[in-house]
Amino acid sequence: MTKSDIEIARAAALAPIEAVAESADIPRDVLYRYGPHKGKVDLDWLGGRETRADSKLVLVTAINPTPAGEGKTTTTVGLGDALKRIGKSVHICLREPSLGPCFGVKGGAAGGGYAQVVPMEDINLHFTGDFHAIGVAHNLLSAMLDNHIYWGNSLGIDARRVAWRRVVDMNDRALRRITGSLGGVANGFPREDGFDIVVASEVMAIFCLATDLADLRARLGRVVVARRRDKSPVTAEDLKAPGAMTVLLREALSPNLVQTLEGTPAFIHGGPFANIAHGCNSVIATQSARKLAEYTVTEAGFGADLGAEKFLNIKCRKAGLSPDAVVVVATVRALKQHGGVALKDLGEENPAAVAEGCLNLERHLENLGKFGVPAVVAINRFSQDTEAELSVISERVAAYGARAVLCSHWADGSAGTEELAREVVAIAEGGGADFRPLYGDDVSLFGKVEVVAREIYRADGVSASAAVRSQFDELEGEYGDFPVCMAKTQYSFSSDPALKGAPVGHELTAREVRLSAGAGFVVVVCGDIMTMPGLPRVPAAESIHLDGEGLVQGLF
C-alpha cells in the first residue's frame, strides 16, 4: 500500500538542526534553535560572508497550474536532493506556506512523497512565526494611521485617499470591504477600509526584497499610506512608524533553516503569492544560500507567466541575481487538461490531448528564452502515465530545441531526479546563460504592462479605464522607473481563468493600480483577481483535527 505524504514524513528519522547547520558550514553559535528540527541563522553572520565564486542559481517554475497538479515544490526538493546525491553542495530556498490556503483549498505546501521538507506540520502551521510578525507590523502601521487622524490629523491626511488596507493570514471574503471606526466619536472617524491576505501585504514584499535590517527600515519608511487633498503622499516615515515595525520584524528577518527528508539544508523564508504579489522567497535566503553552497535551487510560484516572470523582472533586477538555469515542471495530467480533457477523464490515455496541451509548455519555454536563460523540462511522472503520452512530451520539447527529463522523485526521492540534476549541472556549468530583464527601467509604467502582456501573455492589447490610466500617469513622474507586479489569475496566460492552453488574441484588463513604494514596484490588478481570497464551499479546515494520539490529521 502506498504511504501518504504525512506517513512518509512521520516515519523519517530527522537529523538535529545543529547537524543540518554543520553540514552547511553554519557554526552552532550563530544558529538559533526553534525546537529540535528548525532554527534561524544569525543575520549579521550571514551578512559578513561573500558569495561563493562557484555559485550557481537554478530556478524551478512550471506550466500554468491545473487541479491535476504539477508538483513544483516537490520537484524543487527532489532536484536539490539529487544535486547533493551527485556530489554537489546545495541549498534549497522555498517560500513559507500561508495559513489561508492550508485551511482553505490545498492543505500543506512542503513537497510530497520522498521529496519533502520537514518538519512539514510545523512548516505549514505557524512555523517560526514570521507571518504573524509581518501581519502585526503591517497592522501596527494601520493603527498608527487611524490614530494620527483621530488625534488631530496634523499631516492633513485626506481620509478619502487612505491606501493602506489591513491584513490577516487567512482566506476571508467577508473582510474584503469593511467600514471601520463605527460606534461614536470615541472610536474615530468612520471610513471604508478592507483587508488583504498577509502574503499580499507590501510589508511581505519589503521583507522578501530587503537585504538587511537597515534596508528593511529604509524601505518601510518609504511606504505610501495615504495622500493629502493636494494628492501629495503621506509615508510611514511621516507617521514615525518604521522604527517600531522594524523591531517587530527583527528576528523574523533571519532566514529559517530546516532539512529535506534526505538531509539537504533548506531555507524557507517569506512567502508572497505569485498571482497577487511577486511570488518568491526572500532575497536574504537566496543570497545566503549562494554564500553557503555551490548550487542554490529556488522556486517561483504558479506558472512561469507569473512566478518566473516576477522572479526575473523584479527579484533578479532588485537583488542583482543572474540565474544559470531554469527547470519547467509539467505533468501528463496537467497537459491533458490544457488540451481540453475534463478532470474526471484524466485517467484515460490521450496522447492527442497531451500534444495539444504542450502548446502551453512550449510557450513557457519560448518566454523564458526571452530572458536569456536556458531551460530544461522536468516531467513529474505519475504511475498512470503511459509511454505514448510521455513520448509526446519528449518529442515536442526536443523539436523545440530543449530536453525533457522523466522524474520520479515523489516515489524514489533523489534517485528519481538524478538524471535531471545532471542535466541542470550541464546547463549551469555550460555557460549558456545570458540573463536580461524583459524591459528596461526607462520604459513607462503602462508600457511595461504592455510589454508583459504582449511578450508573456500574448495579448493583443491592454485596456484600462480613464481612472486607471490617470493612476498610471500620476505615478509615472516619481515611480516611473519601477518594475510592474502583475496580479492575475494563475490558471491562464490571459486574465480569464477559463482560457487554457496557449490563447492568443485576448485583451488584458488593468482594473486597478497599487503603489508599493517601499518594495519598489507597482502592482497592476488584472481581471477579477482578488487580493483577499475566500474559502471554498468545503474548506480543508473541516477535516483538520488532532487524533487521539495528539497528531495532526487532515492537513495533507
C-alpha positions in Angstrom: 0.0 0.0 0.0 1.3 3.4 -1.0 2.2 5.6 2.0 0.7 9.2 2.2 2.9 12.3 2.5 2.4 12.6 6.2 3.1 8.9 6.8 6.4 9.2 5.0 7.3 12.4 6.9 6.5 10.9 10.2 8.4 7.7 9.5 11.6 9.7 8.7 14.5 10.0 11.2 15.3 13.7 11.1 18.8 15.0 12.0 19.1 17.5 14.8 19.0 21.0 13.3 22.6 21.5 14.6 23.8 18.7 12.4 22.0 20.2 9.4 23.7 23.5 10.1 27.1 21.8 10.4 26.6 20.2 7.1 26.2 23.7 5.6 29.2 25.1 7.4 27.0 27.1 9.8 28.6 27.4 13.3 26.3 26.4 16.2 26.8 29.8 17.9 25.0 31.6 15.0 22.1 29.1 14.9 19.0 30.0 17.0 17.1 26.8 17.8 13.3 26.7 17.4 12.8 23.2 18.6 14.9 20.1 17.6 14.4 20.4 13.8 14.2 24.1 12.8 16.2 27.2 13.5 17.2 30.6 12.3 20.6 31.7 11.2 22.1 34.9 12.5 21.7 37.7 10.0 25.0 39.5 10.9 27.0 36.4 10.4 25.4 35.7 7.0 25.9 39.4 6.0 29.6 39.1 6.7 30.2 36.3 4.2 30.9 36.6 0.4 29.0 34.8 -2.4 30.9 31.7 -3.5 32.8 32.2 -6.7 31.4 28.9 -8.0 27.8 29.8 -7.0 25.1 28.6 -9.4 21.4 29.7 -9.2 18.7 27.4 -10.5 15.0 28.5 -10.8 12.2 25.9 -10.7 9.0 27.0 -12.4 6.1 25.3 -14.1 3.3 25.4 -16.7 0.1 27.1 -15.8 -1.4 25.1 -12.8 -4.5 23.0 -13.0 -6.4 21.0 -10.4 -4.5 18.0 -11.7 -1.3 19.4 -10.1 2.3 19.9 -11.4 4.5 19.3 -8.3 6.8 22.3 -8.5 7.8 22.3 -4.8 8.2 18.5 -4.8 10.5 18.8 -7.9 12.5 21.6 -6.3 13.1 19.4 -3.3 13.9 16.4 -5.4 16.3 18.3 -7.6 18.1 19.7 -4.5 18.5 16.2 -3.1 19.7 14.8 -6.4 22.3 17.5 -6.7 23.6 16.5 -3.3 23.4 12.9 -4.4 25.8 13.5 -7.3 28.3 15.3 -5.1 27.3 19.0 -5.3 27.0 21.2 -2.3 23.4 22.5 -2.4 21.0 24.6 -0.5 17.2 24.8 -1.3 15.2 28.0 -0.9 11.4 27.9 -0.7 8.6 30.2 0.4 6.7 29.7 3.7 3.1 28.5 3.3 0.2 30.8 4.2 -2.4 29.6 6.6 -5.3 30.7 4.3 -4.7 28.1 1.6 -3.7 25.5 4.2 -7.1 25.7 5.8 -8.8 26.6 2.6 -8.2 24.7 -0.6 -5.0 22.7 -0.8 -3.6 21.6 2.6 0.1 21.6 3.1 2.9 23.1 0.9 6.1 21.3 1.8 6.6 19.0 -1.2 5.4 15.4 -1.2 6.3 11.7 -1.1 10.0 11.2 -0.7 10.8 14.8 -1.8 9.7 16.8 1.2 11.0 19.5 3.5 10.4 18.7 7.2 9.1 19.0 9.8 6.2 19.5 7.5 3.5 20.1 10.1 5.5 22.9 11.7 6.3 24.4 8.3 2.6 24.6 7.4 1.3 25.7 10.8 2.8 29.0 12.1 6.4 27.7 11.6 8.7 30.2 13.4 6.0 33.0 13.5 7.4 35.1 10.6 3.9 35.6 9.0 2.5 36.7 12.3 5.3 39.3 12.8 4.7 40.6 9.2 0.9 40.9 9.8 1.4 42.6 13.2 3.9 45.1 11.7 1.5 45.8 8.8 -1.4 46.4 11.2 0.6 48.5 13.6 1.0 50.9 10.7 -2.7 50.8 10.1 -3.4 51.6 13.8 -0.9 54.4 13.8 -2.5 55.9 10.7 -6.0 55.9 12.1 -4.7 57.1 15.4 -3.0 60.0 13.8 -6.3 61.1 12.1 -8.1 60.7 15.4 -5.7 63.0 17.3 -6.0 66.0 15.1 -4.5 64.9 11.7 -1.6 67.3 11.7 -0.3 65.8 8.4 -3.6 66.7 6.7 -4.4 63.2 5.5 -7.4 63.0 3.2 -9.4 60.1 4.7 -10.9 59.5 1.3 -7.4 58.8 0.0 -6.1 56.2 2.5 -4.5 53.5 0.5 -3.2 51.3 3.4 -5.5 48.3 3.9 -5.3 45.9 6.8 -4.2 42.2 6.6 -4.8 38.8 8.1 -3.2 35.4 7.2 -6.5 33.7 6.4 -8.8 33.5 3.5 -11.9 35.6 4.5 -14.0 37.1 1.8 -16.1 39.0 4.5 -13.2 41.2 5.1 -12.6 42.4 1.5 -14.5 45.6 2.2 -15.4 46.9 5.6 -16.4 50.1 7.3 -14.3 50.9 10.4 -14.3 53.2 13.3 -18.1 52.8 13.9 -19.7 53.3 17.3 -19.3 57.0 18.0 -16.9 59.8 18.5 -14.6 57.9 20.8 -13.8 55.3 18.1 -12.5 57.7 15.4 -13.7 58.8 12.0 -15.7 56.1 10.1 -14.3 55.3 6.7 -14.4 52.5 4.2 -11.5 50.0 4.6 -10.6 46.4 3.8 -8.3 43.5 4.3 -5.8 41.7 2.1 -4.2 38.4 3.0 -0.8 38.8 4.6 1.0 37.3 1.6 -0.3 40.3 -0.5 1.0 42.9 2.1 3.6 45.4 1.0 5.4 44.6 4.2 5.7 41.0 3.0 7.1 42.3 -0.3 9.6 44.5 1.5 10.5 41.7 3.9 11.3 39.5 0.9 13.3 42.1 -1.0 15.3 43.7 1.9 19.0 42.9 2.2 19.4 43.6 5.9 17.8 45.4 8.8 18.9 48.9 7.7 17.5 48.3 4.2 14.3 46.9 5.8 13.9 50.1 7.9 14.5 52.4 5.0 12.0 50.6 2.7 9.3 50.6 5.4 9.8 54.3 5.7 9.1 54.8 2.0 5.7 53.1 2.2 2.9 55.5 1.0 -0.1 55.0 3.2 -2.4 57.9 2.1 -2.5 61.2 0.3 -3.4 64.8 1.3 -6.1 66.8 -0.5 -3.4 68.1 -2.9 -2.6 64.4 -3.6 0.9 64.7 -2.0 2.0 61.4 -0.4 2.0 60.6 3.3 4.5 57.9 4.2 5.1 55.5 7.1 8.1 57.7 7.9 5.8 60.7 8.3 3.8 58.7 10.9 7.0 57.7 12.7 6.1 54.0 12.4 9.1 52.3 10.7 11.2 52.0 13.9 8.6 50.0 15.8 7.8 48.0 12.7 11.4 47.0 12.3 11.5 45.9 15.9 8.7 43.6 15.3 10.4 42.1 12.3 13.9 41.9 13.7 14.0 38.2 14.5 11.8 37.2 11.6 14.3 38.7 9.1 16.8 35.9 9.9 16.2 33.0 7.5 14.7 29.8 8.7 16.8 26.6 8.4 15.2 23.1 8.0 16.0 20.0 6.0 14.7 17.7 3.4 14.0 14.0 4.1 17.5 13.3 2.8 19.1 15.9 5.0 19.7 18.6 2.4 19.7 22.1 4.0 16.8 24.3 3.1 16.0 27.9 3.8 12.2 28.5 4.0 11.7 32.3 4.4 9.0 34.7 3.3 6.0 33.9 1.1 4.3 36.3 -1.2 1.8 34.8 -3.6 2.7 34.9 -7.3 -0.8 35.7 -8.5 -1.3 38.7 -6.3 2.3 39.6 -5.3 5.8 38.7 -6.6 5.9 35.0 -5.6 9.5 34.5 -4.4 11.2 33.6 -1.2 13.3 36.3 0.5 16.4 37.8 -1.1 18.2 37.2 2.2 17.6 33.5 2.0 18.6 33.3 -1.7 21.8 35.3 -1.2 22.6 33.5 2.0 22.3 30.1 0.2 24.7 31.4 -2.5 27.2 32.1 0.2 27.0 28.7 1.7 26.6 26.3 -1.3 27.7 25.7 -4.8 24.1 25.3 -6.0 21.1 27.2 -4.9 17.8 25.8 -6.0 14.8 28.0 -5.6 11.2 28.3 -7.0 8.8 30.9 -8.0 5.0 30.5 -7.5 2.5 29.2 -10.0 3.3 29.1 -13.8 6.2 30.8 -15.4 4.0 33.6 -16.7 3.6 34.7 -13.1 6.3 33.5 -10.7 9.2 33.2 -13.1 8.3 36.5 -14.8 8.4 38.3 -11.5 11.4 36.4 -10.3 13.3 37.6 -13.4 11.8 41.0 -13.8 11.6 42.0 -10.1 13.7 39.9 -7.8 16.7 39.5 -10.1 16.6 43.1 -11.1 16.4 44.3 -7.5 18.9 41.9 -6.0 21.4 41.7 -8.8 20.8 38.0 -9.4 21.5 36.1 -12.7 20.1 32.6 -12.9 22.2 29.9 -14.6 19.3 27.5 -15.5 15.6 27.1 -15.3 13.6 23.9 -14.8 10.0 23.9 -16.1 7.8 21.3 -14.4 5.0 19.6 -16.3 2.8 16.6 -15.9 0.9 14.4 -18.3 -2.3 15.0 -16.4 -2.0 18.8 -16.4 -1.1 18.9 -20.1 -4.1 16.9 -20.9 -6.3 19.4 -19.0 -4.7 22.2 -21.1 -5.5 20.0 -24.1 -9.2 20.1 -23.2 -9.7 17.0 -21.2 -12.0 17.2 -18.2 -10.7 16.4 -14.7 -12.8 13.2 -14.4 -11.4 11.8 -17.7 -7.7 12.3 -17.0 -7.2 8.6 -16.3 -7.8 7.7 -19.9 -4.9 7.6 -22.3 -5.0 10.6 -24.7 -1.7 11.4 -26.5 -3.6 13.9 -28.7 -4.7 15.9 -25.8 -1.1 15.9 -24.4 0.1 17.2 -27.7 -2.5 20.0 -27.7 -1.6 20.8 -24.1 2.1 21.0 -25.0 1.3 24.4 -26.6 1.2 25.8 -23.0 4.6 24.2 -22.2 6.2 25.4 -25.4 5.0 28.9 -24.8 6.6 29.0 -21.4 9.9 27.7 -22.9 9.7 30.4 -25.5 9.0 33.1 -22.9 11.9 32.0 -20.7 14.2 32.2 -23.8 13.4 35.9 -24.0 15.2 36.3 -20.6 18.4 34.6 -22.0 18.3 31.7 -19.5 18.4 28.1 -20.8 15.7 25.7 -19.6 15.1 22.0 -19.2 11.7 20.4 -18.7 11.1 18.1 -15.7 8.2 15.6 -16.4 6.9 14.8 -13.0 5.8 11.3 -13.6 2.6 9.7 -12.3 2.0 5.9 -12.2 -0.9 6.1 -14.6 1.1 8.0 -17.3 1.5 5.9 -20.5 4.6 5.6 -22.6 2.7 7.1 -25.6 1.8 10.2 -23.6 5.3 10.6 -22.2 6.8 10.2 -25.6 4.7 13.1 -27.0 6.1 15.5 -24.4 9.7 14.4 -25.1 9.3 14.7 -28.8 7.6 18.1 -28.7 10.2 19.5 -26.3 13.0 18.1 -28.4 11.5 19.7 -31.6 11.5 23.0 -29.7 15.2 22.5 -29.0 15.2 21.6 -25.3 15.2 18.4 -23.4 12.5 16.7 -21.2 13.7 14.5 -18.4 11.4 12.0 -16.7 11.4 12.3 -12.9 10.1 10.0 -10.2 11.1 11.9 -7.1 7.8 11.5 -5.3 8.3 7.7 -5.2 12.1 7.4 -5.4 13.5 10.6 -3.8 16.8 11.8 -5.2 17.3 8.7 -7.2 14.3 9.7 -9.3 15.8 13.1 -10.2 19.4 12.2 -10.7 19.2 12.5 -14.4 17.6 15.9 -14.1 20.3 17.0 -11.7 23.0 16.0 -14.2 21.2 17.9 -17.0 20.9 21.0 -14.8 24.6 20.8 -14.0 25.5 20.6 -17.7 23.3 23.6 -18.4 24.5 25.7 -15.5 28.2 24.9 -16.0 28.0 25.2 -19.7 27.9 29.0 -19.6 25.0 29.4 -21.9 23.0 31.8 -19.7 22.9 35.5 -20.7 20.3 36.9 -18.4 18.5 40.1 -19.2 15.2 41.5 -17.9 12.3 41.7 -20.3 12.1 45.5 -20.2 14.3 48.4 -19.1 13.7 50.8 -16.3 13.2 53.6 -18.7 10.0 52.1 -20.2 6.9 53.8 -18.9 4.8 52.0 -16.3 1.9 51.4 -18.7 4.5 50.5 -21.4 5.9 47.8 -19.0 2.4 46.3 -18.6 2.1 46.3 -22.4 5.4 44.5 -22.8 4.5 41.8 -20.3 1.0 41.4 -21.9 2.4 41.2 -25.4 5.6 39.2 -24.8 4.5 36.8 -22.0 0.7 36.6 -22.2 0.4 37.1 -26.0 -2.4 39.6 -25.5 -3.3 41.9 -28.4 -3.5 44.8 -26.1 -4.2 46.2 -22.6 -7.4 48.0 -21.7 -7.8 50.4 -18.8 -10.5 52.8 -17.8 -9.8 56.6 -17.8 -9.5 56.5 -14.0 -6.8 53.7 -14.1 -4.9 55.4 -16.9 -4.9 58.5 -14.7 -3.4 56.4 -11.9 -0.6 55.3 -14.2 0.0 59.0 -15.2 0.1 60.2 -11.6 2.7 57.5 -10.6 4.8 58.0 -13.7 6.7 61.1 -12.6 8.2 59.8 -9.3 7.9 56.0 -9.8 8.2 55.5 -13.5 11.4 53.5 -13.2 9.7 50.8 -11.0 9.0 47.4 -12.5 5.4 46.2 -12.5 4.0 43.4 -10.5 1.1 41.8 -12.3 -1.8 40.5 -10.2 -3.5 38.0 -12.5 -5.1 34.6 -12.5 -2.6 31.7 -12.3 -4.7 29.4 -14.4 -4.2 31.0 -17.8 -1.9 33.2 -19.9 -4.8 35.5 -20.1 -6.8 37.3 -17.3 -9.6 34.7 -17.9 -9.0 31.5 -15.9 -11.2 29.5 -18.3 -8.8 30.1 -21.2 -6.4 27.0 -21.1 -3.6 26.1 -23.3 -1.9 28.9 -25.2 -4.6 31.5 -26.0 -4.0 34.4 -28.4 -6.0 37.4 -29.5 -7.2 38.2 -26.0 -7.2 41.6 -24.2 -5.7 42.2 -20.8 -7.8 44.4 -18.5 -5.9 46.5 -16.0 -8.5 47.1 -13.3 -6.6 48.8 -10.5 -3.1 50.1 -9.8 -1.5 50.0 -6.3 1.8 51.7 -5.5 4.3 49.6 -3.4 6.9 52.4 -2.9 8.8 50.6 -0.2 9.0 47.3 -2.2 9.9 49.3 -5.3 7.3 48.1 -7.7 3.8 49.0 -8.9 1.0 46.3 -8.5 -1.3 46.1 -11.5 -4.5 44.2 -10.7 -6.0 42.5 -13.8 -9.3 40.9 -14.4 -11.3 39.6 -11.4 -8.2 38.6 -9.3 -8.7 39.2 -5.5 -6.0 40.2 -3.0 -8.2 38.6 -0.3 -9.2 35.0 -1.3 -12.3 33.3 0.1 -12.7 29.8 1.5 -14.3 27.2 -0.8 -17.7 25.6 -0.2 -16.0 22.8 1.7 -12.8 24.2 3.2 -9.9 21.9 4.2 -10.3 23.2 7.7 -13.4 21.0 8.1 -11.2 17.9 8.0 -8.2 19.1 10.0 -8.1 17.8 13.6 -6.0 16.2 16.3 -6.4 12.4 16.7 -6.3 10.5 20.0 -2.5 10.5 20.0 -2.3 14.2 19.5 -1.2 14.0 15.8 -2.5 16.5 13.2 -4.8 14.8 10.7 -6.4 16.1 7.5 -3.7 18.7 6.7 -2.1 16.7 3.9 
